[in-house]
Amino acid sequence: MRMVILLVAGLLALPAAAAEPDGSLTRLLTLAEARPWAAVGRVNVAGVGFCTGTLIAPDKVLTAAHCLIHPRTGKPVAPDRIHFLAGFRKGSFLAHRTVRRYAIHHDYDPHSGRPDALVRADVAVLELDSAVGVNAARPFERARRPRTGDPVTLISYARERSQVPSIQEPCHVLARRGRILVLSCEVNFGSSGAPVFVRDAARPKVAALISAMTTWHGRKVAISIDLSPVLDEVLQAIATSDPRFQTVSAETGRLSLRERLGRQEATSLRKVSRPPASP
């Protein structure tokens, strides 16, 4: 998907928190390594590329809204072009589902050019054509809001590591402004929609998702979105067909053949940077 250059207002001016050591990014090469994270998978968009997504209910997948906007037409992609592969690893998967419909948060507007609209509401939920059994992939629960300095865990797919999931544990919340978090996690194209976990006594829980990347205080960082309360709003919208939200079904979202033509690239993570200085 397309790279979008934008400025997150006020965020780049925040002071950097004292950095704790981060864990290295490690590929989960074996089934035993990847099995605890089976509910994380690839969201493949035919003719466009892929993102990362997470089961949050047997038939619901959390991902980034911008992954579902065609980079050339600027329109929502048809649901039947989207596939979720839970636990995807080296061409195999624990479950494969197509998408019946999806909902994008009503504040997300890819055409506005406003940083808050492009990042703060970059949340979507896919409703699958059938539920994924818990024996194949158990959905992850939601977590409390992460605070500055908190350690987090990132599971993602990305360019040059698209065939297996990778884990980074820990990386850290460096700063936050409202719902937007700056993380020290390593991300690349394809990581959009990836879940950010906080550790719980029983099992990791999803606290945020990856939206973009930037350079901040001289280091590469990830920009993520706190899921409170936007995820609840999207889930409510898909349950009630709230007209304020963009709910795309097979009937409303079908694209023409011309509109379906696109790039077969994993370019689904946006880059956040300062705009060029005025002459």
C-alpha positions in Angstrom: 0.0 0.0 0.0 1.0 3.6 -0.4 3.5 5.5 1.7 1.9 8.6 3.2 4.1 11.4 4.4 2.5 13.3 7.2 3.2 15.2 10.4 1.7 14.0 13.7 0.9 17.4 15.2 2.7 18.1 18.4 4.0 14.6 18.7 7.5 15.1 17.3 8.1 17.9 19.8 7.5 15.7 22.8 10.5 15.0 25.0 12.0 11.5 24.7 11.6 9.3 27.7 14.7 7.7 29.2 15.3 4.7 26.9 15.4 1.2 28.4 17.2 -1.6 26.6 15.1 -3.2 23.9 15.0 -6.8 22.9 16.1 -7.8 19.4 13.6 -8.5 16.6 13.5 -12.3 16.3 11.8 -14.4 13.6 9.5 -17.2 14.9 10.8 -19.9 12.6 9.3 -23.0 14.2 5.7 -24.0 14.8 6.4 -24.3 18.5 7.8 -20.7 18.7 4.9 -19.3 16.7 2.0 -21.3 18.2 1.4 -19.0 21.2 0.8 -16.1 18.7 -1.4 -18.1 16.3 -4.2 -15.5 16.5 -1.8 -13.0 14.7 -1.8 -13.4 11.0 -1.4 -11.8 7.6 -4.2 -9.7 6.1 -3.7 -10.2 2.4 -5.4 -7.7 0.0 -5.4 -9.1 -3.5 -3.7 -6.8 -6.0 -2.4 -4.5 -3.3 -0.2 -6.1 -0.6 -0.5 -7.3 3.0 -0.8 -6.0 6.5 -0.8 -7.7 9.9 -4.0 -8.5 11.8 -5.1 -10.1 15.0 -8.1 -12.1 16.0 -10.0 -10.3 18.8 -13.0 -12.6 18.6 -13.6 -15.9 16.7 -14.9 -14.0 13.7 -13.3 -10.5 14.1 -9.9 -9.3 13.1 -8.3 -6.0 14.2 -6.1 -4.2 11.7 -5.3 -0.7 10.4 -7.9 1.2 8.5 -5.4 2.4 5.8 -4.7 -1.2 4.8 -8.2 -1.3 3.4 -8.0 1.8 1.2 -6.8 1.1 -2.4 -3.6 3.1 -2.9 -4.4 4.2 -6.4 -8.2 4.9 -6.3 -8.4 6.0 -2.7 -11.5 3.9 -2.3 -12.2 1.0 0.1 -11.3 -2.4 -1.3 -14.0 -5.0 -1.8 -14.3 -7.4 1.1 -13.9 -10.4 -1.2 -10.4 -9.2 -2.0 -9.3 -9.6 1.6 -8.0 -12.8 3.2 -7.0 -13.5 6.8 -4.4 -16.2 7.4 -4.0 -16.9 11.1 -0.6 -18.1 12.1 0.8 -17.7 8.6 4.3 -19.2 8.4 6.3 -20.2 5.3 3.2 -20.6 3.1 1.1 -22.6 5.7 -1.5 -21.3 8.1 -3.6 -22.5 11.0 -6.8 -21.0 9.6 -7.8 -19.2 6.4 -10.9 -17.0 6.1 -12.3 -14.5 3.7 -14.0 -11.3 4.8 -17.7 -10.8 4.8 -17.6 -7.1 5.6 -15.6 -4.6 7.6 -15.9 -1.3 9.4 -13.6 1.6 9.5 -13.7 4.2 12.3 -15.9 7.2 11.3 -13.1 9.7 12.1 -10.7 8.1 9.7 -10.5 10.1 6.5 -7.7 9.2 4.1 -8.4 12.3 2.0 -8.4 15.0 4.7 -4.7 15.4 5.0 -5.2 16.0 8.7 -2.7 14.1 10.9 -5.3 13.3 13.5 -7.6 11.8 11.0 -4.8 9.7 9.5 -3.4 8.3 12.7 -5.7 8.7 15.7 -8.6 6.7 14.1 -6.6 4.3 11.9 -8.6 1.3 13.2 -10.7 -1.2 11.3 -12.4 -4.5 12.2 -12.8 -7.3 9.7 -15.8 -9.6 10.1 -14.8 -13.0 8.7 -17.1 -15.3 6.6 -16.9 -17.9 9.4 -15.5 -18.1 12.9 -12.0 -19.5 13.6 -12.1 -22.3 16.1 -10.2 -21.7 19.4 -8.2 -24.9 18.8 -6.7 -23.3 15.7 -6.2 -19.8 17.1 -7.5 -18.4 20.3 -8.4 -14.7 20.1 -6.5 -12.2 22.2 -8.2 -10.0 24.8 -7.8 -6.3 25.3 -5.4 -4.7 27.8 -5.2 -1.6 29.9 -3.8 1.6 28.3 0.0 1.5 28.2 1.9 4.3 29.9 5.1 6.1 28.9 8.0 3.8 29.8 6.0 0.6 29.8 7.5 -2.5 28.1 5.5 -3.9 25.3 5.7 -6.9 22.9 5.2 -6.6 19.1 4.3 -9.4 16.8 4.4 -8.5 13.1 5.0 -9.4 9.5 6.9 -7.0 7.2 9.0 -6.6 4.1 12.0 -9.0 4.1 10.3 -11.1 6.8 6.9 -11.6 5.2 6.9 -15.4 5.4 7.2 -15.8 9.2 6.0 -13.7 12.1 8.6 -11.8 14.1 8.6 -10.9 17.8 10.3 -8.0 19.6 10.2 -8.3 23.4 10.5 -5.9 25.0 10.3 -2.6 23.2 9.0 0.5 25.0 6.5 3.3 25.0 8.7 6.4 24.6 6.0 9.0 24.6 2.2 9.4 24.2 -0.2 12.2 23.3 -3.8 11.3 23.7 -4.3 8.0 21.8 -1.1 8.2 19.8 2.0 6.3 21.2 5.6 6.5 20.1 7.3 3.1 20.4 10.9 2.0 20.2 9.7 -1.2 18.3 11.2 -2.0 14.9 8.7 -1.9 12.1 8.7 -1.9 8.3 6.3 -2.0 5.4 3.7 -4.7 6.1 3.7 -4.1 9.9 0.6 -1.9 9.7 -2.1 -3.2 11.9 0.3 -5.3 14.0 -0.7 -5.8 17.6 1.1 -4.2 20.5 0.8 -6.4 23.6 1.3 -5.9 27.3 2.1 -8.8 29.5 -0.6 -10.2 31.8 -0.2 -12.8 34.5 -2.2 -15.2 32.4 -1.6 -14.3 28.7 -0.5 -11.2 26.7 -3.3 -8.8 25.9 -3.6 -6.3 23.0 -3.2 -2.7 24.0 -2.5 -0.9 20.7 -1.9 -1.4 17.0 0.8 -0.1 14.6 -0.1 2.7 12.2 3.1 4.3 10.9 6.8 4.9 11.3 9.0 7.9 11.6 12.3 9.2 12.8 12.0 10.8 16.3 14.8 12.4 18.3 17.3 10.9 15.9 16.0 7.3 16.1 13.6 5.2 14.1 10.3 4.6 15.9 6.9 3.2 15.4 3.7 5.2 15.7 0.8 3.2 17.3 -2.8 3.8 18.4 -4.2 3.2 21.9 -7.3 1.1 21.3 -9.4 2.9 23.9 -12.1 3.8 23.0 -11.9 3.6 19.2 -12.0 -0.2 19.0 -15.2 -0.4 21.0 -16.8 2.2 18.7 -15.9 0.2 15.6 -17.1 -3.0 17.1 -20.4 -1.3 18.0 -20.7 0.1 14.5 -20.2 -3.3 12.8 -22.8 -4.8 15.1 -25.4 -2.2 14.5 -24.5 -0.9 11.1 -24.1 2.6 12.5 -24.4 5.0 9.5 -21.6 7.3 10.9 -19.1 4.5 10.2 -17.9 3.2 6.9 -19.1 -0.4 6.8 -18.1 -2.1 3.6 -19.9 -5.3 2.5 -19.7 -7.3 -0.6 -22.5 -5.2 -2.2 -21.2 -1.7 -1.2 -17.5 -2.3 -1.5 -17.2 -4.1 -4.8 -14.7 -2.4 -7.1 -14.6 -2.4 -10.9 -12.0 -4.4 -12.7 -10.0 -1.3 -13.4 -10.1 -0.3 -9.8 -8.9 -3.8 -8.7 -5.6 -3.4 -10.6 -2.9 -2.6 -8.2 0.6 -3.3 -6.9 1.6 -6.7 -5.6 3.8 -5.1 -3.0 4.1 -5.2 0.8 4.0 -1.5 1.2 1.4 -1.2 3.9 3.1 0.9 6.5 3.0 4.6 6.3 6.0 6.8 7.0 5.5 9.8 9.3 8.0 12.7 8.9 8.3 16.4 9.1 7.2 18.3 6.0 10.0 20.0 4.0 10.8 23.5 5.2 9.3 26.4 3.2 11.7 28.2 0.9 
